Amino acid sequence: MQAINRLLLGYDSRLAPFVSPENRLMAQTPLVDPFMPIQSAIELADFLVEMTKRYVAFMPGANAVGGDVGIATVTRHEGFKWIRRKHYYSQHLNRGARDHVT
């Protein structure tokens, strides 16, 4: 979460008491847009997860973030839809999902 806060807010939560409200507004990076296309939202979510994984990898202590990342969308017209997920079972048991899973 620190990596995302630093990117989007310009500081992490530990520094919040020391950052004035005016500086908070100036430091923000407006990446999220409620009208962005679903593909852009997917790519942004993937980027934020990967950035967090790489950020934590270089911090002292145990690496607590990592592994495969599953991505799904929920839309009004399509409902829940996997975009990317790890198959835990052989492909013949996942037949119904492979039309939209990469």
C-alpha positions in Angstrom: 0.0 0.0 0.0 2.9 2.4 0.6 4.0 2.2 -3.0 0.5 3.0 -4.2 0.1 5.9 -1.7 3.4 7.3 -2.7 2.6 7.2 -6.4 -1.0 8.5 -6.2 -0.8 10.8 -3.1 2.8 11.8 -3.3 3.5 10.5 0.3 2.7 7.5 2.4 0.5 7.3 5.4 3.3 7.6 7.9 4.0 11.1 6.6 0.3 12.3 6.5 0.5 14.2 9.9 3.4 16.3 8.5 1.9 17.1 5.1 -0.4 20.2 4.9 -3.8 19.9 3.1 -2.6 22.3 0.4 0.5 20.1 -0.3 -1.6 17.0 -0.3 -3.7 18.3 -3.2 -0.6 19.4 -5.2 1.2 16.0 -4.7 -1.6 13.8 -6.0 -1.3 12.0 -9.3 -4.8 11.7 -10.9 -4.5 8.2 -12.5 -8.0 7.0 -11.7 -11.0 8.2 -13.8 -14.5 6.9 -13.2 -15.1 7.1 -17.0 -12.0 5.2 -18.1 -12.5 2.3 -20.4 -12.6 -1.1 -18.7 -9.3 -2.2 -20.5 -7.5 0.9 -19.0 -8.9 0.0 -15.5 -7.6 -3.6 -16.0 -4.1 -2.3 -17.0 -4.0 0.2 -14.1 -4.9 -2.5 -11.6 -2.3 -4.8 -13.0 0.3 -2.0 -12.9 -0.4 -1.1 -9.3 -0.2 -4.7 -8.1 3.1 -5.3 -10.0 4.5 -2.0 -8.7 3.6 -3.0 -5.2 5.2 -6.5 -5.6 8.5 -5.0 -6.9 8.5 -2.2 -4.3 8.2 -4.6 -1.4 10.8 -6.9 -2.9 13.5 -4.3 -2.1 12.4 -3.5 1.4 14.1 -5.0 4.4 12.5 -8.0 5.9 10.5 -10.8 4.5 8.9 -10.4 1.1 5.3 -10.5 2.0 3.8 -9.7 -1.5 4.2 -11.9 -4.6 2.9 -14.7 -6.6 0.5 -15.0 -9.5 -2.1 -12.3 -9.8 -5.6 -13.0 -10.9 -7.6 -10.3 -12.5 -11.4 -10.2 -12.9 -13.9 -7.5 -13.8 -17.5 -6.9 -12.7 -19.6 -4.9 -15.1 -23.3 -4.3 -15.3 -23.7 -6.1 -18.7 -21.3 -9.0 -18.3 -21.3 -9.5 -14.6 -18.2 -11.2 -13.1 -15.6 -12.2 -15.8 -12.1 -13.6 -15.3 -9.5 -11.7 -17.3 -6.4 -13.6 -16.0 -6.3 -16.4 -13.5 -4.1 -19.4 -12.6 -5.7 -22.7 -13.4 -5.4 -25.1 -10.5 -6.8 -28.0 -12.5 -6.1 -29.4 -15.9 -7.6 -27.6 -18.9 -10.3 -30.2 -19.5 -11.8 -29.2 -16.1 -11.7 -25.5 -17.0 -13.3 -25.8 -20.4 -16.1 -23.3 -19.7 -13.6 -20.5 -18.7 -11.0 -20.6 -21.4 -12.9 -18.4 -23.8 -12.0 -15.3 -21.8 -9.1 -16.3 -19.6 -5.5 -15.7 -20.7 
